[in-house]
Amino acid sequence: MTDAELLAIIAQAEREGWTELDLSGNDLEGLPSEIGRLQSLEKLILGKIDYKEGEIKRNRLTAIPQEIFQLTNLKELHIPYNQIKEIPDAIVNLANLTQLDLSSNQITQIPDAISNLANLTQLDL
């Protein structure tokens, strides 16, 4: 996916008030700052297994993009199958988060900040 295509998708999502955005399988190494404008977003998918096609759809993220921490209405964040090494303390900004999937990454430590996510019911590492 080109930067222009990604920006067009984000602009459309903002205009139309999308609650879910799936950007898995695009070899993304980061996200543009514009993603932080998607205040209606409740579910963000940046990696997954596509069972129909029998393949893993991943990106190449080495860190959780800081812009994600502006998405305060986010309930589900799925970033498996990337190369993320740590969970920043800014994760506490996602107070409405109920599901956090960081499985199949390179995380070796869980920050204390995770315990402040009172609504979190599912954590996959």
C-alpha atoms as an extended CHARMM CRD file, in Angstrom:
* protein
*
       125  EXT
         1         1  MET       CA              0.0000000000        0.0000000000        0.0000000000  PROA      1               0.0000000000
         2         2  THR       CA              1.3830000000        3.3890000000       -0.9420000000  PROA      2               0.0000000000
         3         3  ASP       CA              1.4200000000        6.3350000000        1.4520000000  PROA      3               0.0000000000
         4         4  ALA       CA             -1.1550000000        8.0760000000       -0.7410000000  PROA      4               0.0000000000
         5         5  GLU       CA             -3.4890000000        5.0680000000       -0.6040000000  PROA      5               0.0000000000
         6         6  LEU       CA             -3.1270000000        4.8530000000        3.1700000000  PROA      6               0.0000000000
         7         7  LEU       CA             -3.8750000000        8.5560000000        3.5960000000  PROA      7               0.0000000000
         8         8  ALA       CA             -6.9270000000        8.2240000000        1.3300000000  PROA      8               0.0000000000
         9         9  ILE       CA             -8.2770000000        5.3460000000        3.4280000000  PROA      9               0.0000000000
        10        10  ILE       CA             -7.7200000000        7.2910000000        6.6470000000  PROA      10              0.0000000000
        11        11  ALA       CA             -9.4370000000       10.3780000000        5.1770000000  PROA      11              0.0000000000
        12        12  GLN       CA            -12.4270000000        8.2840000000        4.1140000000  PROA      12              0.0000000000
        13        13  ALA       CA            -12.5980000000        6.6210000000        7.5320000000  PROA      13              0.0000000000
        14        14  GLU       CA            -12.5720000000       10.0360000000        9.1960000000  PROA      14              0.0000000000
        15        15  ARG       CA            -15.2780000000       11.4450000000        6.8860000000  PROA      15              0.0000000000
        16        16  GLU       CA            -17.5390000000        8.4360000000        7.3020000000  PROA      16              0.0000000000
        17        17  GLY       CA            -16.9170000000        7.8560000000       11.0160000000  PROA      17              0.0000000000
        18        18  TRP       CA            -15.6750000000        4.2840000000       10.6760000000  PROA      18              0.0000000000
        19        19  THR       CA            -15.6000000000        2.2540000000       13.8730000000  PROA      19              0.0000000000
        20        20  GLU       CA            -13.3390000000       -0.4810000000       12.4680000000  PROA      20              0.0000000000
        21        21  LEU       CA            -10.2130000000       -0.3180000000       10.3160000000  PROA      21              0.0000000000
        22        22  ASP       CA             -8.2080000000       -3.2960000000        9.0550000000  PROA      22              0.0000000000
        23        23  LEU       CA             -4.7530000000       -2.4150000000        7.7400000000  PROA      23              0.0000000000
        24        24  SER       CA             -3.2510000000       -5.8780000000        8.0800000000  PROA      24              0.0000000000
        25        25  GLY       CA             -1.0750000000       -7.3430000000        5.3600000000  PROA      25              0.0000000000
        26        26  ASN       CA              0.2730000000       -4.0760000000        3.9710000000  PROA      26              0.0000000000
        27        27  ASP       CA              3.9560000000       -4.2330000000        5.0280000000  PROA      27              0.0000000000
        28        28  LEU       CA              3.5080000000       -0.9990000000        6.9800000000  PROA      28              0.0000000000
        29        29  GLU       CA              6.5130000000        0.1060000000        9.0280000000  PROA      29              0.0000000000
        30        30  GLY       CA              4.5800000000        2.9110000000       10.6970000000  PROA      30              0.0000000000
        31        31  LEU       CA              1.3730000000        4.9090000000       10.5540000000  PROA      31              0.0000000000
        32        32  PRO       CA              0.8790000000        8.5390000000        9.5230000000  PROA      32              0.0000000000
        33        33  SER       CA             -0.0850000000       11.0570000000       12.1970000000  PROA      33              0.0000000000
        34        34  GLU       CA             -3.4880000000       11.4080000000       10.5010000000  PROA      34              0.0000000000
        35        35  ILE       CA             -4.5700000000        8.0770000000       12.0280000000  PROA      35              0.0000000000
        36        36  GLY       CA             -4.9210000000        9.9550000000       15.3310000000  PROA      36              0.0000000000
        37        37  ARG       CA             -7.9340000000       11.8160000000       13.8940000000  PROA      37              0.0000000000
        38        38  LEU       CA            -10.0860000000        8.6700000000       13.7860000000  PROA      38              0.0000000000
        39        39  GLN       CA            -11.8480000000        9.3740000000       17.0620000000  PROA      39              0.0000000000
        40        40  SER       CA            -14.8120000000        7.1100000000       16.2500000000  PROA      40              0.0000000000
        41        41  LEU       CA            -12.5110000000        4.1030000000       15.7700000000  PROA      41              0.0000000000
        42        42  GLU       CA            -13.2700000000        1.2390000000       18.1670000000  PROA      42              0.0000000000
        43        43  LYS       CA            -11.3190000000       -1.5760000000       16.4820000000  PROA      43              0.0000000000
        44        44  LEU       CA             -7.9320000000       -1.3570000000       14.7580000000  PROA      44              0.0000000000
        45        45  ILE       CA             -6.3730000000       -4.4130000000       13.1090000000  PROA      45              0.0000000000
        46        46  LEU       CA             -2.7220000000       -4.2910000000       12.0620000000  PROA      46              0.0000000000
        47        47  GLY       CA             -2.1450000000       -8.0350000000       11.7780000000  PROA      47              0.0000000000
        48        48  LYS       CA             -4.1920000000      -11.2540000000       11.6770000000  PROA      48              0.0000000000
        49        49  ILE       CA             -4.5040000000      -14.7730000000       10.3440000000  PROA      49              0.0000000000
        50        50  ASP       CA             -6.7120000000      -14.9930000000        7.2650000000  PROA      50              0.0000000000
        51        51  TYR       CA             -8.1790000000      -18.4660000000        7.6280000000  PROA      51              0.0000000000
        52        52  LYS       CA             -9.9010000000      -18.3620000000        4.2300000000  PROA      52              0.0000000000
        53        53  GLU       CA             -6.6390000000      -17.7170000000        2.4130000000  PROA      53              0.0000000000
        54        54  GLY       CA             -4.5450000000      -19.6720000000        4.9100000000  PROA      54              0.0000000000
        55        55  GLU       CA             -1.9980000000      -16.9240000000        5.4470000000  PROA      55              0.0000000000
        56        56  ILE       CA             -0.7560000000      -14.4980000000        8.0510000000  PROA      56              0.0000000000
        57        57  LYS       CA             -1.4520000000      -10.8770000000        7.1580000000  PROA      57              0.0000000000
        58        58  ARG       CA              1.1340000000       -8.8010000000        8.9570000000  PROA      58              0.0000000000
        59        59  ASN       CA              2.9580000000       -5.5300000000        8.7930000000  PROA      59              0.0000000000
        60        60  ARG       CA              6.5200000000       -4.6610000000        9.7560000000  PROA      60              0.0000000000
        61        61  LEU       CA              5.9170000000       -2.5590000000       12.8390000000  PROA      61              0.0000000000
        62        62  THR       CA              8.7650000000       -2.5510000000       15.3710000000  PROA      62              0.0000000000
        63        63  ALA       CA              6.8900000000       -0.3500000000       17.8520000000  PROA      63              0.0000000000
        64        64  ILE       CA              3.2940000000        0.5410000000       18.5760000000  PROA      64              0.0000000000
        65        65  PRO       CA              2.8300000000        3.7800000000       16.6080000000  PROA      65              0.0000000000
        66        66  GLN       CA              2.4030000000        6.7180000000       19.0160000000  PROA      66              0.0000000000
        67        67  GLU       CA             -0.5720000000        7.9900000000       17.0150000000  PROA      67              0.0000000000
        68        68  ILE       CA             -2.5960000000        5.0040000000       18.2090000000  PROA      68              0.0000000000
        69        69  PHE       CA             -2.5560000000        6.3780000000       21.7490000000  PROA      69              0.0000000000
        70        70  GLN       CA             -4.7310000000        9.2930000000       20.5560000000  PROA      70              0.0000000000
        71        71  LEU       CA             -7.5700000000        6.8750000000       19.7200000000  PROA      71              0.0000000000
        72        72  THR       CA             -9.2610000000        7.1110000000       23.1040000000  PROA      72              0.0000000000
        73        73  ASN       CA            -12.4500000000        5.3070000000       21.9950000000  PROA      73              0.0000000000
        74        74  LEU       CA            -10.5030000000        2.2420000000       20.8670000000  PROA      74              0.0000000000
        75        75  LYS       CA            -11.8450000000       -0.9840000000       22.3820000000  PROA      75              0.0000000000
        76        76  GLU       CA             -9.8660000000       -3.5430000000       20.3670000000  PROA      76              0.0000000000
        77        77  LEU       CA             -6.2700000000       -3.2700000000       19.2040000000  PROA      77              0.0000000000
        78        78  HSD       CA             -4.8740000000       -6.1780000000       17.2030000000  PROA      78              0.0000000000
        79        79  ILE       CA             -1.1750000000       -5.9910000000       16.2600000000  PROA      79              0.0000000000
        80        80  PRO       CA             -0.0100000000       -9.6180000000       16.1260000000  PROA      80              0.0000000000
        81        81  TYR       CA              2.6860000000      -10.9710000000       13.8010000000  PROA      81              0.0000000000
        82        82  ASN       CA              4.8240000000       -7.8430000000       13.7480000000  PROA      82              0.0000000000
        83        83  GLN       CA              8.2150000000       -7.1050000000       15.3170000000  PROA      83              0.0000000000
        84        84  ILE       CA              7.1220000000       -5.0470000000       18.3190000000  PROA      84              0.0000000000
        85        85  LYS       CA              9.6030000000       -5.1730000000       21.1880000000  PROA      85              0.0000000000
        86        86  GLU       CA              7.8680000000       -3.2280000000       23.9600000000  PROA      86              0.0000000000
        87        87  ILE       CA              4.5690000000       -1.8720000000       25.1960000000  PROA      87              0.0000000000
        88        88  PRO       CA              4.9040000000        1.8510000000       25.9920000000  PROA      88              0.0000000000
        89        89  ASP       CA              3.4230000000        3.2950000000       29.1770000000  PROA      89              0.0000000000
        90        90  ALA       CA              1.2340000000        5.4820000000       26.9220000000  PROA      90              0.0000000000
        91        91  ILE       CA             -0.9830000000        2.3900000000       26.5830000000  PROA      91              0.0000000000
        92        92  VAL       CA             -2.8830000000        3.8210000000       29.5860000000  PROA      92              0.0000000000
        93        93  ASN       CA             -4.3520000000        6.4610000000       27.2400000000  PROA      93              0.0000000000
        94        94  LEU       CA             -6.5000000000        3.6750000000       25.7730000000  PROA      94              0.0000000000
        95        95  ALA       CA             -8.7510000000        3.4660000000       28.8310000000  PROA      95              0.0000000000
        96        96  ASN       CA            -11.6370000000        1.8660000000       26.8900000000  PROA      96              0.0000000000
        97        97  LEU       CA             -9.4980000000       -1.0030000000       25.6000000000  PROA      97              0.0000000000
        98        98  THR       CA            -11.0860000000       -4.4190000000       26.1940000000  PROA      98              0.0000000000
        99        99  GLN       CA             -8.8910000000       -6.5280000000       23.8710000000  PROA      99              0.0000000000
       100       100  LEU       CA             -5.1710000000       -6.1700000000       23.1950000000  PROA      100             0.0000000000
       101       101  ASP       CA             -3.5270000000       -8.6870000000       20.8690000000  PROA      101             0.0000000000
       102       102  LEU       CA              0.2450000000       -8.4270000000       20.6160000000  PROA      102             0.0000000000
       103       103  SER       CA              0.8770000000      -12.1320000000       20.0630000000  PROA      103             0.0000000000
       104       104  SER       CA              3.7690000000      -13.3160000000       17.8870000000  PROA      104             0.0000000000
       105       105  ASN       CA              5.8520000000      -10.1910000000       18.4790000000  PROA      105             0.0000000000
       106       106  GLN       CA              9.1440000000       -9.8250000000       20.3570000000  PROA      106             0.0000000000
       107       107  ILE       CA              7.8100000000       -8.4630000000       23.6450000000  PROA      107             0.0000000000
       108       108  THR       CA              9.8280000000       -9.5810000000       26.6520000000  PROA      108             0.0000000000
       109       109  GLN       CA              8.3570000000       -7.4120000000       29.3940000000  PROA      109             0.0000000000
       110       110  ILE       CA              4.8810000000       -6.2120000000       30.3550000000  PROA      110             0.0000000000
       111       111  PRO       CA              4.7940000000       -2.6870000000       31.8110000000  PROA      111             0.0000000000
       112       112  ASP       CA              2.9480000000       -1.9520000000       35.0390000000  PROA      112             0.0000000000
       113       113  ALA       CA              0.7950000000        0.4710000000       33.0250000000  PROA      113             0.0000000000
       114       114  ILE       CA             -1.1750000000       -2.5120000000       31.6740000000  PROA      114             0.0000000000
       115       115  SER       CA             -2.7030000000       -2.9780000000       35.1250000000  PROA      115             0.0000000000
       116       116  ASN       CA             -4.3150000000        0.4670000000       34.8050000000  PROA      116             0.0000000000
       117       117  LEU       CA             -6.4580000000       -0.6670000000       31.8660000000  PROA      117             0.0000000000
       118       118  ALA       CA             -9.5490000000       -1.3890000000       33.9580000000  PROA      118             0.0000000000
       119       119  ASN       CA            -11.6880000000       -2.5040000000       30.9880000000  PROA      119             0.0000000000
       120       120  LEU       CA             -9.1100000000       -4.9100000000       29.5390000000  PROA      120             0.0000000000
       121       121  THR       CA            -10.5660000000       -8.4300000000       29.5030000000  PROA      121             0.0000000000
       122       122  GLN       CA             -8.3070000000      -10.0810000000       26.9100000000  PROA      122             0.0000000000
       123       123  LEU       CA             -4.5270000000       -9.7490000000       26.5940000000  PROA      123             0.0000000000
       124       124  ASP       CA             -2.7270000000      -11.9340000000       24.0610000000  PROA      124             0.0000000000
       125       125  LEU       CA              1.0470000000      -11.9630000000       24.1130000000  PROA      125             0.0000000000
